[in-house]
Amino acid sequence: MYLGALEVHLVSDGMVWADAGGLFGLVPRALYSRIVQPDEQNRLPMALTCLLLRSGGKTIVVDTGLGDKLTDKEKEVWNLQRPEGSLLEGLARLGCAPEDVDLVLNTHLHWDHCGGNTRGQPEAARPVFPRAEYLTQRLEYADAIAPNERTRATYLAGNFAPLVETGQMRLMDGDARLTDEVRAVVTRGHTRAHMSVRLESAGLSGLYVADLASYAVHFEKLAWVTAYDVEPLESIETKRRWQKWALERDALLIFEHDTLVPMGRLKEEGGRIRVERMADS
C-alpha cells in the first residue's frame, strides 16, 4: 500500500484474546456487544498489527508485538494465534530481514507492543533487529522502569532495558520527525507518553493510532476508553484533537488491535462521527 510516495505495510504478529472488561472499561456490555461479541469466557479478540514503513531510504518498524519469549503457559492464557505467522515471518514475506531495519519505534512499552524487540532470556536478551536504532519516549521509559501495582504486569524490563543499557534505544523528549513523511507524535492518555505515528506524503495523511484507540469504535466515541488507560480523561481530550485532525484531512486511520476494522477513515454525517472501514489490500 502507498500513501503518496510512502510505502506502508500492515504486518501481523498474531492475535490474542483479552477480557472484555479491559477493552471496554465502564462501557456497558449491552452497548459494546452490538459491535463485537465476547466469547464464552468474556474475551474479545485483539490483533497485534505492527507497521513496516519504507520512507526516505529508511526501513522503519513500528511496534513489535509479543515476540518469541512467551512461555507455553502464557501463550495458552492469552490464546495466542498466529495464522499468518509471526512479525518476523511477515517481514520476510515483504523482503525485509531483521538486519535491514534502520529504526524501530515503540509507541509505548507495554509488553504486547515491544515484546519482539529482543530475544533470549531477560538477563541475556539481545536485539532482534541488530542494526536498528530503537526509539521511545523518555517519560515512557521512566514509567516502565518504575511501575506501580497497576502497571507492573505489562512492563517487562527484558523487552527494553537491555537496549537502553547498550545505547541502542534512544529516548525522545516529545514529538519527533523520523523522515520527511513519518513523524512520531505524543498522544497522551493510554500512558503518559504514549505515541501514535503521523504519516504524510503528497498531500495525503494517515495515523497509526496504536492504543490511543484499541478498536475503531474507541476513536469514534470519545467517552469509550479502555480500563487499561492510565489517564482516561486525557485520552478523551487527545482523541478529541485527533478526531478533528482526521476529519480535516480525510486521514487514513490504522488500528493496531481491531480485528474487524484494521483501517478506515473518519466520517461525520448528521452530527454523528463514525469510522468507515477500508479494505486492507
Secondary structure as UniProt FT lines:
FT   STRAND          2..3
FT   TURN            4..5
FT   STRAND          6..19
FT   HELIX           20..24
FT   TURN            25..26
FT   HELIX           29..32
FT   TURN            33..35
FT   TURN            40..41
FT   STRAND          43..55
FT   TURN            56..57
FT   STRAND          58..62
FT   TURN            67..68
FT   HELIX           72..78
FT   TURN            83..84
FT   HELIX           87..93
FT   TURN            94..95
FT   HELIX           98..100
FT   STRAND          103..105
FT   HELIX           111..114
FT   HELIX           115..117
FT   STRAND          118..119
FT   HELIX           122..124
FT   STRAND          126..127
FT   TURN            130..131
FT   STRAND          133..137
FT   HELIX           138..145
FT   TURN            149..151
FT   HELIX           152..154
FT   HELIX           157..159
FT   HELIX           161..165
FT   TURN            166..167
FT   STRAND          169..172
FT   STRAND          176..177
FT   STRAND          182..186
FT   TURN            188..189
FT   TURN            192..193
FT   STRAND          195..201
FT   TURN            202..203
FT   STRAND          204..208
FT   HELIX           210..212
FT   HELIX           216..220
FT   TURN            222..223
FT   TURN            227..228
FT   HELIX           232..249
FT   STRAND          252..254
FT   STRAND          263..269
FT   TURN            270..271
FT   STRAND          272..277
//
